[in-house]
Amino acid sequence: MDRADVRLLVVNAGSSSLKLSVLDGPDVDTAVATRDFAQWNGDDGPIGEFAAEVGAIDVVGHRVVHGGLRFPQPVVVDDDVAGQLRELASLAPLHQPRALAAIAAARRALPRAVHIACFDTAFHATLSAAASVYALPAAWRDRWPVRRFGFHGLSHSYASRRAAEIAGVALADLRLVSCHLGAGASLCAVQGGRSVDTTMGFTPLEGLVMATRAGTIDPGLVLWLIEVGGLTAAEVREGLEHGSGLAGLAGTADMRAVLDGRARGDAACELAFDVYAHQLRRELGGMRAGLDGLDLCVFTGGVGEHAPAVRAACGLELDPVANAEITGDGEISAAGASVRTFVVTAREDLEIARLVRTIVA
């Protein structure tokens, strides 16, 4: 199959959403057909109907959050691979089952197409032992894959390359931090185009404050809530996954509502923003220290792209007008800034397309 002739469907299943897009040709960055479902319950209907509408598809590229240690690269999906991905569901319980449901639906709708899984964890396969190993008992580390995997790799990889392209600097020559800030949020330190550190760890719960997730907390607190507080493990999981973060602090998971409330002087929203920004700035400082300096910072994701107040709170040298007015991809650095700062529209579909076409080629 010639990569120039490939007609590609990208399937991006989130924890509750579904994004579908068709890309033609080897280097096209505009989808010829798209369909977004803000709420998707995992049934076959949307994928089957979209596949019928768009016509022949040669290859389907799937976003899969967790590839574990088995899949550091994209892989063609067959029944055996699907089974192995199912075994990883406990490591990403919000996302992995939905990705598997999307794969199953697409394989039924497009049985003649080649289905390729592309992993959010794969970009972080380059993490050193120093950055990925938890200081846990050796017996635990030998028995289970308890290490830092990292997530949002597809987004971090694309944002890094796109920011370097806009800056006119070779990615191989840059030390940069990619800030994917959305409902889920993580930072990634990138050196020479390779992930060298990231804020998410064994699961997508670690790191920054997020829409409904707490981010990094003292593990002793979890033990206390179970042993002294009397909560069950299921109740703690529910609280950490769905009731924490902005939702736990401000009563809303939407950063836009938090910013509106903050502007009105709402104390809960002010606290939520301050906690969010403090953790973001602290982790950004850690990424910068790990890189031994920083050349470039890039913001992506819903909050990263559309919340100037969040970007302004990160301690970077920004042009206030550019930061307030930017739409789409571009630079928001102040004149003479020691660290150049960019905003890039999240395009996981293009990163999946790039990986899939590499395999096809």
C-alpha positions as CSV (number, residue, x, y, z in Angstrom):
1,M,0.0,0.0,0.0
2,D,1.5,3.4,-1.1
3,R,1.2,5.9,1.7
4,A,0.2,8.6,-0.8
5,D,-3.0,6.6,-1.6
6,V,-4.0,5.8,2.0
7,R,-7.4,7.0,3.1
8,L,-7.2,7.2,6.9
9,L,-9.9,7.3,9.6
10,V,-8.7,8.5,13.0
11,V,-10.7,7.3,16.0
12,N,-10.1,9.2,19.2
13,A,-12.2,7.9,22.1
14,G,-12.1,9.8,25.3
15,S,-13.5,8.8,28.7
16,S,-16.9,10.0,27.5
17,S,-16.4,11.6,24.1
18,L,-15.6,10.4,20.6
19,K,-13.9,12.2,17.8
20,L,-13.7,10.8,14.2
21,S,-11.9,12.3,11.3
22,V,-10.9,11.2,7.8
23,L,-7.6,12.4,6.2
24,D,-6.5,11.8,2.6
25,G,-3.0,11.7,1.1
26,P,0.4,11.6,2.7
27,D,0.7,15.1,4.2
28,V,-2.8,16.5,4.5
29,D,-3.4,18.5,7.8
30,T,-7.0,19.2,7.1
31,A,-9.6,16.5,7.7
32,V,-12.0,16.0,4.8
33,A,-14.7,14.7,7.1
34,T,-15.1,15.0,10.9
35,R,-17.7,14.1,13.5
36,D,-17.4,14.9,17.2
37,F,-19.6,13.3,19.9
38,A,-19.4,15.1,23.3
39,Q,-21.1,12.2,24.9
40,W,-20.7,8.6,23.7
41,N,-21.8,5.5,25.5
42,G,-19.6,3.0,23.7
43,D,-22.1,1.7,21.2
44,D,-21.4,0.8,17.6
45,G,-23.8,3.4,16.1
46,P,-21.7,6.5,15.6
47,I,-18.7,4.8,14.1
48,G,-20.7,2.5,11.9
49,E,-22.8,5.4,10.6
50,F,-19.8,7.6,10.0
51,A,-18.0,4.8,8.2
52,A,-20.9,4.3,5.9
53,E,-21.1,8.0,5.1
54,V,-17.4,8.6,4.3
55,G,-16.9,5.6,2.0
56,A,-13.8,3.5,1.5
57,I,-11.2,3.5,4.3
58,D,-7.9,1.8,4.0
59,V,-6.5,2.2,7.5
60,V,-7.9,3.1,10.9
61,G,-5.7,4.8,13.4
62,H,-6.9,4.4,17.0
63,R,-5.8,6.5,20.0
64,V,-5.3,4.2,23.0
65,V,-4.3,5.7,26.3
66,H,-2.2,2.8,27.7
67,G,0.2,0.5,26.0
68,G,2.0,-0.6,29.1
69,L,5.4,-2.1,28.7
70,R,4.3,-4.3,25.8
71,F,3.6,-1.6,23.3
72,P,6.2,1.2,23.1
73,Q,5.3,1.6,19.4
74,P,2.1,1.6,17.3
75,V,0.8,-1.9,16.6
76,V,-1.6,-3.5,14.1
77,V,-4.6,-4.7,16.1
78,D,-5.8,-8.3,15.9
79,D,-7.7,-10.4,18.4
80,D,-4.5,-11.2,20.4
81,V,-3.5,-7.5,20.7
82,A,-7.0,-6.5,21.6
83,G,-6.9,-9.1,24.4
84,Q,-3.6,-7.7,25.7
85,L,-4.9,-4.2,25.7
86,R,-7.9,-5.3,27.7
87,E,-5.5,-6.6,30.4
88,L,-4.3,-3.0,30.8
89,A,-7.7,-1.6,31.5
90,S,-7.1,-1.4,35.3
91,L,-4.2,1.1,34.7
92,A,-6.5,3.6,32.8
93,P,-10.1,2.6,33.8
94,L,-11.7,5.8,32.5
95,H,-10.1,5.6,29.0
96,Q,-9.0,2.1,28.1
97,P,-12.4,0.4,28.0
98,R,-13.7,3.2,25.7
99,A,-10.8,2.9,23.4
100,L,-11.4,-0.9,23.2
101,A,-15.1,-0.3,22.5
102,A,-14.1,2.0,19.7
103,I,-11.7,-0.5,18.3
104,A,-14.3,-3.3,18.4
105,A,-16.9,-1.1,16.7
106,A,-14.5,0.1,14.0
107,R,-13.3,-3.5,13.3
108,R,-16.9,-4.5,12.8
109,A,-17.8,-1.6,10.7
110,L,-14.6,-1.8,8.6
111,P,-13.4,-5.4,8.6
112,R,-11.2,-5.0,5.5
113,A,-9.3,-2.0,6.8
114,V,-6.0,-2.3,8.7
115,H,-6.5,-1.1,12.3
116,I,-3.5,0.4,14.1
117,A,-3.4,1.3,17.8
118,C,-1.3,4.4,18.7
119,F,-0.5,4.9,22.3
120,D,-0.4,7.9,24.6
121,T,2.2,6.1,26.7
122,A,4.6,5.4,23.8
123,F,6.1,8.9,23.5
124,H,7.3,8.4,27.1
125,A,9.1,5.1,26.4
126,T,12.3,7.2,26.3
127,L,12.1,8.1,30.0
128,S,15.3,7.2,31.8
129,A,15.2,4.9,34.8
130,A,15.8,7.9,37.0
131,A,12.6,9.5,35.7
132,S,10.4,6.4,35.5
133,V,11.2,4.2,38.5
134,Y,9.3,4.6,41.7
135,A,11.4,4.1,44.9
136,L,9.3,1.1,45.9
137,P,10.3,-2.4,47.3
138,A,12.1,-4.4,44.7
139,A,9.7,-7.3,45.2
140,W,6.8,-5.1,44.1
141,R,8.7,-3.8,41.1
142,D,9.6,-7.3,40.1
143,R,6.1,-8.6,40.4
144,W,4.1,-5.7,38.9
145,P,4.8,-3.0,36.2
146,V,4.7,-0.3,38.9
147,R,6.5,2.6,37.2
148,R,5.8,5.9,35.7
149,F,4.3,5.6,32.2
150,G,3.2,9.1,31.4
151,F,0.2,10.0,29.2
152,H,-0.9,12.6,26.6
153,G,2.1,11.5,24.5
154,L,0.4,11.9,21.2
155,S,-0.5,15.5,22.1
156,H,2.9,16.3,23.6
157,S,4.7,14.9,20.5
158,Y,2.6,16.9,18.1
159,A,2.7,20.2,20.1
160,S,6.5,19.9,20.4
161,R,7.1,19.4,16.7
162,R,4.6,22.1,15.7
163,A,6.0,24.7,18.2
164,A,9.5,24.0,16.9
165,E,8.2,24.5,13.3
166,I,6.6,27.8,14.1
167,A,9.8,29.0,16.0
168,G,11.9,28.0,13.0
169,V,14.3,26.0,15.2
170,A,15.2,22.3,14.8
171,L,13.4,20.2,17.4
172,A,16.6,18.3,18.0
173,D,18.2,21.6,19.2
174,L,15.5,22.5,21.7
175,R,14.8,22.0,25.4
176,L,11.1,22.6,25.8
177,V,8.1,21.9,28.0
178,S,4.8,20.9,26.4
179,C,1.8,21.9,28.6
180,H,-1.3,19.8,27.7
181,L,-4.0,21.5,29.8
182,G,-7.5,20.1,29.3
183,A,-9.9,18.1,31.4
184,G,-6.9,15.9,31.9
185,A,-3.6,17.8,32.2
186,S,0.1,17.0,32.1
187,L,3.5,18.5,31.4
188,C,6.2,16.9,29.4
189,A,9.9,17.9,29.3
190,V,11.2,17.3,25.8
191,Q,14.9,17.4,24.9
192,G,16.1,16.7,21.4
193,G,12.6,15.6,20.4
194,R,12.4,12.9,23.1
195,S,10.4,12.8,26.3
196,V,12.7,13.0,29.3
197,D,10.2,13.7,32.1
198,T,6.4,14.1,32.6
199,T,4.0,14.8,35.4
200,M,1.6,11.9,35.0
201,G,2.8,8.6,36.3
202,F,1.5,5.0,36.8
203,T,-2.0,6.3,36.1
204,P,-3.4,9.6,34.8
205,L,-4.2,10.6,38.4
206,E,-0.7,11.9,39.2
207,G,0.6,15.4,38.6
208,L,-1.3,18.6,37.9
209,V,-4.7,19.6,39.3
210,M,-7.3,18.7,36.7
211,A,-11.0,19.1,36.0
212,T,-12.1,16.3,38.3
213,R,-8.8,14.7,39.3
214,A,-6.8,15.7,42.3
215,G,-3.4,15.4,40.8
216,T,-0.5,14.5,43.1
217,I,-1.4,14.0,46.7
218,D,0.2,12.4,49.7
219,P,-0.4,8.6,49.4
220,G,-0.6,8.5,53.2
221,L,-3.8,10.5,52.8
222,V,-5.3,7.7,50.7
223,L,-4.4,5.2,53.4
224,W,-5.8,7.5,56.1
225,L,-9.1,7.9,54.3
226,I,-9.5,4.1,54.1
227,E,-8.1,3.1,57.5
228,V,-9.3,6.0,59.7
229,G,-11.9,7.8,57.5
230,G,-13.8,4.5,56.8
231,L,-14.1,5.0,53.1
232,T,-13.9,2.0,50.8
233,A,-11.3,1.8,48.0
234,A,-14.1,2.3,45.5
235,E,-15.3,5.5,47.3
236,V,-11.7,6.9,47.3
237,R,-11.3,6.0,43.6
238,E,-14.6,7.7,42.8
239,G,-13.6,10.8,44.7
240,L,-10.1,11.1,43.2
241,E,-11.3,10.4,39.6
242,H,-14.6,12.3,39.5
243,G,-15.0,14.6,42.6
244,S,-11.6,16.3,43.0
245,G,-9.7,18.9,41.1
246,L,-11.6,22.0,40.0
247,A,-14.9,20.2,40.7
248,G,-13.9,19.5,44.3
249,L,-12.6,23.0,44.9
250,A,-15.1,25.2,43.0
251,G,-18.1,22.9,42.4
252,T,-17.5,23.0,38.6
253,A,-15.0,21.1,36.4
254,D,-15.1,23.9,33.7
255,M,-12.2,26.3,33.9
256,R,-14.3,28.9,32.1
257,A,-16.8,28.8,34.9
258,V,-13.9,29.0,37.4
259,L,-12.5,32.1,35.7
260,D,-15.9,33.7,35.5
261,G,-16.5,33.1,39.2
262,R,-13.0,34.4,40.1
263,A,-13.8,37.6,38.2
264,R,-16.9,38.0,40.3
265,G,-15.0,37.5,43.5
266,D,-16.3,34.0,44.3
267,A,-14.0,32.7,47.0
268,A,-14.3,29.0,46.0
269,C,-13.3,29.9,42.4
270,E,-10.5,32.1,43.6
271,L,-9.1,29.2,45.6
272,A,-9.6,26.7,42.8
273,F,-7.6,28.9,40.4
274,D,-4.9,29.6,42.9
275,V,-4.4,25.9,43.7
276,Y,-4.4,25.0,40.0
277,A,-1.9,27.7,39.1
278,H,0.3,27.0,42.1
279,Q,0.6,23.3,41.1
280,L,1.1,24.2,37.5
281,R,3.9,26.7,38.1
282,R,5.6,24.4,40.6
283,E,5.6,21.4,38.2
284,L,6.7,23.7,35.3
285,G,9.7,24.7,37.4
286,G,10.5,21.1,38.0
287,M,10.5,20.3,34.3
288,R,12.7,23.3,33.7
289,A,15.2,22.2,36.3
290,G,15.3,18.7,34.9
291,L,16.1,20.1,31.5
292,D,18.9,22.2,33.0
293,G,17.3,25.2,31.3
294,L,14.5,26.0,29.0
295,D,14.3,27.3,25.4
296,L,10.6,27.0,24.6
297,C,7.3,26.4,26.3
298,V,4.1,25.4,24.4
299,F,0.5,25.4,25.6
300,T,-2.1,23.1,24.1
301,G,-5.4,21.5,25.0
302,G,-8.7,23.3,25.8
303,V,-7.4,25.2,28.8
304,G,-3.9,25.7,27.4
305,E,-5.3,27.2,24.2
306,H,-8.2,29.3,25.5
307,A,-7.3,30.5,29.0
308,P,-4.9,33.5,28.9
309,A,-5.1,33.9,32.7
310,V,-3.8,30.4,33.2
311,R,-0.9,31.0,30.8
312,A,-0.2,34.3,32.5
313,A,0.1,32.6,35.9
314,C,3.0,30.4,34.9
315,G,5.7,32.9,35.5
316,L,6.7,33.1,31.8
317,E,7.6,36.4,30.0
318,L,4.5,36.9,27.8
319,D,3.3,39.7,25.6
320,P,0.0,40.6,27.3
321,V,-1.8,41.6,24.1
322,A,-0.7,38.5,22.2
323,N,-1.6,36.3,25.2
324,A,-5.0,37.8,25.4
325,E,-5.8,37.8,21.7
326,I,-4.2,34.7,20.2
327,T,-6.4,32.3,18.2
328,G,-4.9,29.2,16.6
329,D,-1.2,28.5,16.5
330,G,1.3,31.2,17.3
331,E,3.8,32.9,19.6
332,I,2.9,34.9,22.7
333,S,6.4,35.7,24.0
334,A,7.3,39.1,25.2
335,A,10.1,40.8,23.2
336,G,13.4,39.6,24.3
337,A,12.0,36.8,26.4
338,S,14.6,34.2,27.6
339,V,12.0,31.5,27.0
340,R,9.8,31.7,23.9
341,T,6.2,30.7,24.5
342,F,3.7,29.3,22.0
343,V,0.1,28.2,21.7
344,V,-0.6,25.2,19.5
345,T,-4.0,23.7,18.7
346,A,-4.2,20.1,19.9
347,R,-4.2,17.8,16.9
348,E,-3.8,14.2,18.1
349,D,-5.4,13.1,14.8
350,L,-2.4,14.5,12.9
351,E,0.0,12.7,15.2
352,I,-1.8,9.4,14.8
353,A,-1.9,9.9,11.0
354,R,1.9,10.6,11.0
355,L,2.5,7.4,13.0
356,V,0.2,5.3,10.9
357,R,1.7,6.5,7.7
358,T,5.2,5.7,8.9
359,I,4.0,2.1,9.5
360,V,2.3,2.0,6.1
361,A,5.4,3.3,4.4
